[in-house]
Amino acid sequence: MRTSQLTRQTKETAIECAVTVDGSGQATIDTGVGFLNHMLELLAFHSKMDLSVICKGDLDVDSHHTCEDVGIALGECLKQALGDKRGIIRYGSFTIPMDEALVTVDLDFSGRPYLVFNADLPNITLGNYETEVTEEFMRAFAFNAGITLHINEHYGKNTHHIIEAMFKAMGRAIRQAVQIDEAFKDEISSSKGVL
C-alpha cells in the first residue's frame, strides 16, 4: 500500500499527517483554519487520496505558520507514500472552472521541486485564512513532495472561487499523475531511471 504518516513539531506548529494514495477521498482535517480545512477536504476528494491532517498552530499570530507547515508535512508525507514512484504516470494536468474563475494546474512528480504561481489574489482574509499564504502553502507542498507545480489563473473575480479551483485542479492532476501505468508498472517513468 502506498501510505505514509509523520509527526512534525516546531515551536510554531505541531502536526500529525497521514496519506493513503490509493484511497477513496476520505478526509480528517483539523488545522484551526476553516478555509484551509475546506481546501484540504476538496484536495482529498478530487485526488481520491485519504488525508488526515491535525495541526495545532500559533493562530494567535496569524495563519501563516500553520498553512506553510501543513504544506511541508503534507508534501513530505506524499513523497514518502510514493516511494521510488515506480510505475506512476508521473505527469498530471487539469483545468477547473469554478463559476466565473478558471484555473489550470500542471504538475510533474520529477523529484525536481519548482513552483510557478500565476494568480492575482487580493490580500484579504477568508475567515482566519490570509489569502497571501496560498502561494506559501503551494511552495511548501511542491518543494517537500518533490513536484514541479505550475498554477495558472486564467481569470476570476471571487477569491474563494479562484483558490478553490486551484485545490480542485491540483487534486485532479495529482490523481492523474500517481496512477499506475499497468503497461509499465515495473518501470520508473524517466529516461534517467530515477525520479
C-alpha positions in Angstrom: 0.0 0.0 0.0 1.2 3.5 -0.8 0.7 5.1 2.5 2.7 7.2 5.0 2.3 9.1 8.2 4.5 11.6 10.1 4.7 13.9 13.0 6.2 17.4 12.6 6.8 19.5 15.7 8.3 23.0 15.8 7.9 26.0 18.2 5.2 27.3 15.9 3.1 24.1 15.0 2.5 20.5 15.9 1.3 18.4 13.1 0.1 14.8 12.7 -0.3 13.9 9.0 -1.2 10.7 7.1 -1.7 10.0 3.4 -3.1 6.9 1.6 -2.5 7.4 -2.1 -4.9 4.7 -3.2 -7.8 5.8 -1.1 -11.4 7.0 -1.7 -11.0 10.7 -0.9 -11.8 10.5 2.8 -10.5 13.4 4.9 -10.0 14.0 8.6 -8.8 17.6 8.7 -8.4 20.0 11.7 -5.9 22.8 11.3 -7.7 25.5 13.2 -8.0 27.4 9.9 -11.5 26.8 8.5 -10.8 27.7 4.9 -7.7 25.5 4.8 -9.7 22.6 6.2 -12.2 23.1 3.4 -9.4 23.2 0.7 -7.7 20.1 2.0 -11.1 18.2 2.1 -11.5 19.2 -1.6 -7.9 18.1 -2.3 -8.7 14.7 -0.8 -12.0 14.3 -2.6 -10.6 15.2 -6.1 -7.3 13.3 -5.7 -9.1 10.3 -4.2 -6.3 10.2 -1.6 -7.2 9.7 2.0 -5.8 12.5 4.1 -5.5 13.1 7.8 -4.1 16.4 8.9 -4.3 17.6 12.5 -2.4 20.8 13.3 -2.1 22.9 16.4 -0.5 26.2 15.4 0.2 29.7 16.6 -3.0 31.1 15.2 -2.8 34.0 17.8 -0.1 35.3 15.4 -1.8 34.6 12.1 -2.4 31.6 9.8 1.0 31.8 8.0 2.9 29.2 10.0 0.0 26.8 10.2 -0.6 26.9 6.4 3.0 26.7 5.4 3.9 23.9 7.9 0.8 21.9 6.8 2.1 22.2 3.2 5.5 21.0 4.3 4.1 18.0 6.2 1.6 17.0 3.5 4.3 17.2 0.8 6.7 15.1 2.9 4.0 12.5 3.6 3.0 12.2 -0.1 6.7 11.8 -1.1 7.2 9.1 1.4 4.0 7.3 0.4 5.1 7.2 -3.3 8.5 5.7 -2.5 10.6 5.4 -5.7 7.5 6.3 -7.8 7.8 3.1 -9.8 5.0 2.7 -12.4 3.4 6.1 -11.9 2.1 8.1 -14.9 4.2 11.0 -13.4 2.5 13.9 -15.2 -0.9 15.5 -14.5 -2.8 18.4 -15.9 -6.3 19.7 -15.1 -8.3 22.8 -15.7 -11.2 23.6 -13.3 -14.0 26.1 -13.9 -15.4 27.4 -10.6 -18.2 29.7 -11.6 -16.6 32.8 -13.0 -13.0 31.6 -12.3 -10.8 29.3 -14.4 -7.6 27.7 -13.1 -5.2 25.2 -14.7 -2.7 23.1 -12.7 0.1 21.2 -14.4 2.5 19.1 -12.4 5.3 16.6 -12.7 6.5 14.2 -9.9 10.0 14.8 -11.2 11.9 15.0 -7.9 12.9 18.5 -9.0 10.7 20.8 -7.0 9.6 24.1 -8.6 6.6 26.4 -8.3 5.2 28.7 -10.9 2.3 30.6 -9.3 0.5 32.9 -11.7 -2.5 34.2 -9.8 -3.8 37.6 -8.9 -5.1 37.2 -5.3 -6.1 40.3 -3.3 -4.5 40.3 0.2 -7.7 39.7 2.2 -8.8 37.2 4.8 -11.3 34.4 4.4 -12.3 33.6 7.9 -8.9 33.4 9.6 -7.1 32.5 6.4 -4.9 35.1 4.8 -5.1 34.7 1.1 -1.4 35.6 0.6 -0.4 32.3 2.3 -1.9 30.3 -0.6 1.4 30.7 -2.6 3.3 29.8 0.6 1.3 26.6 1.0 1.8 25.6 -2.6 5.5 26.3 -2.5 5.9 24.3 0.7 3.9 21.4 -0.6 5.7 21.3 -4.0 9.2 21.5 -2.6 8.6 18.8 0.0 6.7 16.5 -2.3 9.4 16.9 -5.0 6.9 18.2 -7.5 7.3 20.7 -10.4 4.0 22.6 -9.9 2.6 25.2 -12.3 -0.6 27.0 -11.2 -2.2 29.4 -13.7 -5.3 31.5 -13.0 -6.8 32.4 -16.4 -9.4 34.7 -14.9 -11.7 35.1 -12.0 -13.2 37.6 -9.6 -14.2 35.8 -6.5 -11.1 35.0 -4.4 -12.7 32.0 -2.7 -13.6 30.5 -6.1 -10.1 31.1 -7.5 -8.3 29.3 -4.6 -10.9 26.6 -4.6 -10.3 26.0 -8.3 -6.6 25.7 -7.6 -7.0 23.0 -4.9 -9.6 21.0 -7.0 -7.4 21.2 -10.1 -4.3 20.1 -8.1 -6.3 17.2 -6.7 -7.3 16.0 -10.1 -3.8 16.5 -11.6 -2.3 14.5 -8.7 -4.9 11.8 -9.3 -3.7 11.5 -12.9 -0.1 11.6 -12.1 0.0 9.0 -9.3 -2.0 6.4 -11.3 0.0 3.2 -12.1 0.6 2.7 -15.8 -0.2 -1.0 -15.9 1.8 -1.5 -19.2 4.9 -0.1 -17.4 4.2 -0.8 -13.8 7.7 -2.1 -13.1 9.4 0.9 -14.7 10.3 4.4 -13.5 8.9 7.0 -15.9 12.2 8.7 -16.6 14.9 8.2 -19.2 17.4 8.7 -16.3 15.9 5.7 -14.4 15.1 7.7 -11.3 12.6 10.3 -10.2 
